[in-house]
Each structure stands twice: as C-alpha cells, then as structure tokens.
Amino acid sequence: MITAIALAIALQATPPRIDWPSLAPLPFRAEPQITPDMLAFVAQEVTARKCPLAIGAGLTLTVDVAVLVDAQDTIRTTVPRAIQCPTVEQYAAAMVASAARGNLLPRMASADQWYRASVTFTWPK
C-alpha cells in the first residue's frame, strides 16, 4: 500500500508533460556564454558516462530546458529535455537556472509561465 508521503514524493518526481514547440523562448537580458571549462566538463561527462552522443571538434550538442517562471520572475523549476545523458541534462538545467537569476527581461505575467531555453555546446574545429 502506498502511503500519502510516498505518493506525494512520486508525484513531485514525475516531470510535467511539456509541449516543447509551444514554449516561448526564455527572455534573457543577455544570453549565457559557454566557457571552455563548461565544454570540457560536458565532453568529460559524455565520455565517462558512455552517452550515445557525438562530441568533438566542429560538432555541437544542444540541450533544451523548460523553465517555469513565477509572477515575480523567480525560476521555480527547470526540466531538461532528455538526450540520453542525464548528467549533461542536469548540468544544462542548472546552467539555465543560474544564468536566468537577475537576467530576465521584465514580463507582464501575473501567474507562473513555462518557457524554453536551449544550451548549445559547440566545440571549435
């Protein structure tokens, strides 16, 4: 028998059903910049976790992240789109949350609203 606490935890762990194409872009004031250290970390994680992703010179890897923003422009949650590499997904979601703090254009929303951000890692040729 499932207890009320276990059910509440399970419901919180279930990601929302996201209609990715319908999400408006997250209104950053300034787009986040990917540093060489970030690229190195992602490459290391893809290799170490044996993720089925192509990385390397001249290639790109994009992770979409759904972002729930409340009426006060606070990031409530981020949900990365699955790319078969959970550590990179979570890293991208954390990057978006961090980059959005104090970096959103003013909005006229009076309720929580979902947006989409894309993090693209590009390795130089």
C-alpha positions as semicolon CSV with decimal commas, in nm:
position;residue;x (nm);y (nm);z (nm)
1;M;0,000;0,000;0,000
2;I;0,134;0,341;-0,096
3;T;0,144;0,591;0,187
4;A;0,041;0,952;0,137
5;I;0,403;1,063;0,176
6;A;0,528;0,814;-0,084
7;L;0,255;0,924;-0,324
8;A;0,342;1,291;-0,273
9;I;0,710;1,219;-0,342
10;A;0,625;1,018;-0,654
11;L;0,405;1,298;-0,787
12;Q;0,680;1,555;-0,731
13;A;0,931;1,335;-0,914
14;T;0,707;1,299;-1,220
15;P;0,814;1,562;-1,473
16;P;0,537;1,768;-1,628
17;R;0,422;1,685;-1,979
18;I;0,584;1,956;-2,188
19;D;0,475;2,074;-2,532
20;W;0,825;2,189;-2,633
21;P;0,737;2,363;-2,965
22;S;0,472;2,578;-2,797
23;L;0,704;2,723;-2,531
24;A;0,814;3,083;-2,577
25;P;1,189;3,148;-2,552
26;L;1,313;3,242;-2,204
27;P;1,354;3,622;-2,218
28;F;1,720;3,662;-2,117
29;R;1,860;4,016;-2,100
30;A;2,197;3,874;-2,203
31;E;2,239;3,523;-2,343
32;P;2,452;3,295;-2,125
33;Q;2,801;3,227;-2,257
34;I;2,956;2,879;-2,272
35;T;3,313;2,876;-2,143
36;P;3,593;2,634;-2,237
37;D;3,564;2,481;-1,888
38;M;3,195;2,410;-1,948
39;L;3,277;2,244;-2,281
40;A;3,545;2,033;-2,115
41;F;3,307;1,924;-1,839
42;V;3,036;1,820;-2,086
43;A;3,286;1,631;-2,302
44;Q;3,421;1,454;-1,994
45;E;3,070;1,355;-1,878
46;V;2,965;1,229;-2,221
47;T;3,279;1,015;-2,238
48;A;3,277;0,894;-1,876
49;R;2,907;0,806;-1,880
50;K;2,931;0,649;-2,228
51;C;2,644;0,866;-2,351
52;P;2,541;0,795;-2,711
53;L;2,622;1,149;-2,827
54;A;2,865;1,279;-3,086
55;I;3,106;1,538;-2,947
56;G;3,434;1,679;-3,066
57;A;3,594;1,933;-3,295
58;G;3,338;2,112;-3,512
59;L;3,037;1,942;-3,351
60;T;2,754;2,085;-3,142
61;L;2,531;1,944;-2,872
62;T;2,207;2,121;-2,779
63;V;2,001;2,063;-2,466
64;D;1,655;2,219;-2,443
65;V;1,539;2,318;-2,096
66;A;1,182;2,405;-1,994
67;V;1,180;2,679;-1,731
68;L;0,891;2,764;-1,500
69;V;0,899;3,133;-1,404
70;D;0,663;3,280;-1,145
71;A;0,498;3,622;-1,149
72;Q;0,795;3,774;-0,960
73;D;1,039;3,645;-1,228
74;T;1,178;3,380;-0,997
75;I;1,281;3,049;-1,150
76;R;1,055;2,787;-0,992
77;T;1,196;2,481;-1,168
78;T;1,386;2,367;-1,475
79;V;1,322;2,047;-1,669
80;P;1,580;1,936;-1,927
81;R;1,470;1,756;-2,242
82;A;1,609;1,403;-2,245
83;I;1,918;1,349;-2,463
84;Q;2,021;1,012;-2,314
85;C;2,287;1,167;-2,091
86;P;2,135;1,260;-1,752
87;T;2,441;1,437;-1,609
88;V;2,463;1,670;-1,910
89;E;2,085;1,725;-1,900
90;Q;2,101;1,825;-1,533
91;Y;2,410;2,039;-1,591
92;A;2,231;2,232;-1,867
93;A;1,923;2,279;-1,647
94;A;2,139;2,415;-1,364
95;M;2,323;2,644;-1,606
96;V;1,994;2,791;-1,729
97;A;1,864;2,845;-1,374
98;S;2,187;3,016;-1,273
99;A;2,205;3,231;-1,588
100;A;1,841;3,342;-1,550
101;R;1,881;3,480;-1,196
102;G;1,860;3,857;-1,228
103;N;1,896;3,825;-1,607
104;L;1,538;3,818;-1,736
105;L;1,366;4,095;-1,927
106;P;1,062;4,240;-1,749
107;R;0,747;4,039;-1,816
108;M;0,382;4,125;-1,767
109;A;0,288;3,780;-1,633
110;S;0,055;3,754;-1,336
111;A;0,097;3,377;-1,297
112;D;0,355;3,103;-1,342
113;Q;0,457;3,056;-1,705
114;W;0,670;2,796;-1,885
115;Y;0,949;2,899;-2,123
116;R;1,216;2,720;-2,323
117;A;1,589;2,781;-2,320
118;S;1,843;2,598;-2,533
119;V;2,201;2,544;-2,426
120;T;2,430;2,472;-2,719
121;F;2,779;2,339;-2,661
122;T;2,999;2,397;-2,969
123;W;3,347;2,253;-2,989
124;P;3,588;2,457;-3,203
125;K;3,736;2,299;-3,516
